[in-house]
């Protein structure tokens, strides 16, 4: 089961690619660099289709 940090990181990484919203993308990039950088989380390769 994924952790909250894995979900946040995945969603933030996805959101920072939204070129239609440059302010949001910049904010998300800042969150990834300052908040999520020290998190030791594995990527979620199949998100959102989690399988057990």
C-alpha positions in Angstrom: 0.0 0.0 0.0 1.4 3.4 -0.9 2.3 6.0 1.7 0.9 9.5 1.9 4.3 10.8 1.0 4.4 8.6 -2.1 1.0 9.9 -3.2 1.9 13.5 -2.5 5.2 13.2 -4.4 3.5 11.6 -7.4 0.7 14.2 -7.5 3.2 17.1 -7.2 5.4 15.7 -9.9 2.4 15.3 -12.2 1.1 18.8 -11.3 4.4 20.6 -12.0 4.1 19.6 -15.7 0.9 21.6 -16.1 2.0 24.3 -18.5 -1.4 25.9 -18.6 -0.8 27.1 -15.0 2.7 28.4 -14.7 2.2 29.8 -11.2 0.9 26.4 -9.9 3.8 24.6 -11.6 6.3 26.9 -10.0 4.8 26.4 -6.6 4.7 22.6 -7.0 8.3 22.6 -8.1 9.2 24.6 -5.0 7.4 22.1 -2.8 9.3 19.3 -4.4 12.6 20.9 -4.0 12.1 22.2 -0.4 9.6 19.9 1.2 9.8 16.5 -0.5 13.5 16.3 -1.3 14.5 14.5 1.9 11.6 12.1 1.7 12.8 8.6 1.1 9.9 7.2 -0.9 9.8 4.7 -3.8 8.1 5.9 -7.0 4.6 4.8 -7.8 5.0 3.3 -11.3 1.4 2.1 -11.6 -0.4 4.8 -9.8 -3.4 5.3 -9.8 -4.1 1.6 -10.5 -2.7 0.1 -7.4 -2.4 -3.7 -7.4 -1.7 -6.0 -4.5 
